[in-house]
């Protein structure tokens, strides 16, 4: 799964054809968490735009404002919560790192994953607009797939990271399901790196550069998740 991620350097986001006025003013984020507002790129007809979506997709038909932060690629076409968005409402979610937790019983050591060169990248996402009883929320989910060789010892899932050359296909309204699903693969482990980080990342209100600094793994402490 993907439950936290970073977007430290908006200047590094390379998204041709997108108005950067809403991007360049962003402040660095080190602990983006579910239910928070996240930057996303969507396409309307032939135009792309940067917008902000609530992380946690609420299907348009739901009567409750309960969202799903992740959607599994293996069942994305079959699950009612995601199938319509997969066919009609896809997005790119910029990031430059993400966290996963190595669990041993009740103990969970957080790790930070990023590109070896520190570059930004984009998650494959889907979005939806929920309206009910006078309320309206536009929200998104990150698609996950099986873990690559770097993540597998820590967690069995990872977010789908799209290569830049796949962005057009992912956003194009005319793309076919088979083409789209061919993109939902584990990102090459050889291009990524990881290290253990502080349990401070478990606190959603903690959002500073200290939490991505490497630490010695410590599985002797049982952290609380917030």
N, C-alpha and C positions, 0 to 999 in steps of 0.2 A: 504494500500500500504506500501511499504518500500522505503524511499527515502534517508536515511542516516543510517550508522551503524558504529560500532567500532570494532577494533581488537587490544586491548590494550596489550595483553600478548601472543605473539606467543608461548612461552614456554608451555602454557596450552593446546595447540592443540594436541589432541590424535588421530592420524590417522595411524593405523597399516599398514605396507607395503608400506608407502610413504617415499621417500628419503627426509630427513629433511634439506638438505643443502640449499634449497631455502627458508626455513621457519624460521630457527633459526636466520638468519641475518636480519629479518624484524624489523623495528622500530615500536614502538607503534603508533597506529592511533586512533584518537578520533572523526573524522568527515569525514568518507569515503563517497564520493558523486558521483552521476552519472557522467559518462564519464571518471572517474578516473580508474586507474589500480587496480584490486582486485585479491587477492589470490583465486585460485580455484583448486580443485582436480578433475582430469579427469581420465578415464580409457581407455587405448589402449590395446586391446586384454585382456591379464590377468595382465597387468602391470598398476599400478597407478602412477601418477606423479603430482607434484605440479607445477602449472604454473600461469601466470598472464594474466587476460582477461580484456578487457575494459567493464566497467559496462554500459550496454545499448545495448541489443541484436539487431544486424542488420541482418535480414534474408538474406540468401545467394543469393536470387533472386532479392533483392531490387536494384534499380538504384540510390538510395540516401543513404548516410551514416547517416541515422537517426535511433536511437535505441530505444528500449523499455526496461525500467528498471525493470518492473514487468510483470508477466504473470499470469492471473487468472486461478486457478485450475479448475474452473467450465467449462471453454471453451478451455482449453489448447489443447485438441485433435481436435477441430473444427477450431480454428483460423489458417489460413494459415501461419501467422508469427511465430507460435510456434509449430505446430503439428509435423513437421519433426524433429525438435530438441528434442521434448519430446520423440519421438520414438527412436532416434538414438544418441543424444548427450546430456547426462545429466551430471551434475557436483555437487560437494559439495562446498559450499562457507563458509569458517570458519568466525566466528564472536564471540563476547562476549557481545554484546548489540546492540540495535537499537533505533531509535527515531520515534515518531509519534506526530502529532500536533492536539490539540483539537481546532476546529474551531468554532467561534461564530461570524457569519457575516464575516467581514474583519479581525477579530482578530484571531490569532493562537498562542496558548501556547504550546511550545514543552515539551515533556515528554521523559524520558529515560527508556527503558525496558531491564531487564537482568534476569539471573537466580538468585534465592535467595542465592545460594552459590557462585555466581560470576564466575561460570565455563564457559568455552568456549562451543560453540555448532556449528552446521552447518545448513545453509539454503539449501533447495532444489533448485537447479539451473539448467538451460539449457544453452547451448552455440551454437554458429554457427561461421562459417568463411565466411566473405564477401570479394569478389574480384570484382573490377570494375575499368576499365580505368587505369590499372597499380597499383592500390592501394589494400591493403589487411589488413583487421581488424578482429581479433578474439575477440568475445564479448560474453557477458552473460546477463541473466536476472534472477531475484529472483522470485520464484513462491509464490503467495499469496493465502490465504484462508479467510474464515470468521473469525472475531475476537473472541477470547475467552472472558471469563467474566471479566478479568483484563483490556483488551484493549477496550472492547465494549463501555464504557462510553466516550472514547477518540476518537476512530476511528472504523469504521465497518470492516476493513480489517487488516490482520497481515501476516507477512512472514511465510512460512511453515518452521518449525524447525524439523529436522529429528532426531529421537532417534539413538544412535550409532549402535544399532543392525539392523537398517534399511539401513545402508550405503552400504552394499554389494548388497542388492536387488536394490537399486537406481542406482548404477553404472553398474550393470551387463547388458551386451548387450542383454541377452536372457530373461530378465524380461518381463512379459506380461503387457499390459496396465491396466488391472483390478487390478493386484498386485500393480502397481505403483500408481494408483489413490487412492488406499486404504491407502497410506501413507500421502496423502495431506490433513491432518486434523489440526485443531487448537491445538497448544501445550497446555498441562494442565496448567491452570491459577495458580493452587496451588503451582507450582514449580517456579513461576516467581514473580518479584516485579517491582515497577516503582516509579518514582518521577519526579516532574517538574524540568526543567533545564533552564538555561539562554537563552535568544534570540540570544546569540552569535553563537549558532549552525547554525543559518540561513546563516552565512557568510562562504562560502566554504573554504576560506583561513584561517579561524580560526581552528586550529587543536592542541589542548592541553588539559591537564587533567582538567582544570578549567571548561570546558563546560559540564562535566558530574556531577558536584557537585549539590546537591539538592538546590532548591530555593523555595521561596513561589510563588505559581501561581499568575500571574499578567495578568488579561485579560483586563486591562484598557489601554494597550498600543498597538498600531497597528504596528507590525514589518514589515520590508521589507524583502522579500525573495530574495536570491542571488543564 
